[in-house]
Amino acid sequence: MSELLIIAVIVGAVASLLVSMRSGERQLEVLSKTVASAAFVVLGLSRWSGGDPVATWIVVGLVLCATGDLLLLGGRTFDLGLITFLLGHVAYIAAFAVALPMASWPVLFAAPVALASMGAASWMWSHLGRRKISVTAYVVAITVMVWGGLSVVAAGAMGWTVAVGAALFYVSDLAVARHRFVHAEFLNRGIGLPLYYAGQILIALAI
């Protein structure tokens, strides 16, 4: 299957996912999300070479994120999904650290991302309840992931798509956080889901 066809499948599935969420068609929502998430894993695998540790870690991250997507479909598996996504970010961080040792990641890139994350954490804090520790750990993980994505691209160790993909993933998670902890409305999903899947496509294309 060609990469353009895989991407077209993702785009179509995401459109179907948004329609199903808007209309409340649960079965279509589950099917659409499963197809969209499985497809970005297929995209990564189509570019993967077993002898490349950077590519291998990215594929691991894609698989973990796709698994997290499915876990978030169930109301009682949110925490497990959160942990799975956190591990996905750890896999992406590992990929970036293989491409460029963390000691070489510029602090200059860490500072603005960390400030944004602290602002987001402060905004959500009073709404987190018992999830304060788990969400804080997640925020730390995605912050380091974005820092790594920016660093490897700036150093020429990986292609530009990984930095843009990481940034889109980060912004999409703000929409998820707003929906889950602050104010649930379709706008969050209408913005967050396209950004999330675009981010995963770009990360997969960095292989």
Secondary structure, 3 states (H helix, E strand, C coil): CCHHHHHHHHHHHHHHHHHHHHHCCHHHHHHHHHHHHHHHHHHHHHHCCCCCHHHHHHHHHHHHHHHHHHHCCCHHHHHHHHHHHHHHHHHHHHHHHHHCCHHHCCHHHHHHHHHHHHHHHHHHHHHCHHHHHHHHHHHHHHHHHHHHHHHHHHCCCCCCHHHHHHHHHHHHHHHHHHHHHHCCCHHHHHHHHHHHHHHHHHHHHCC
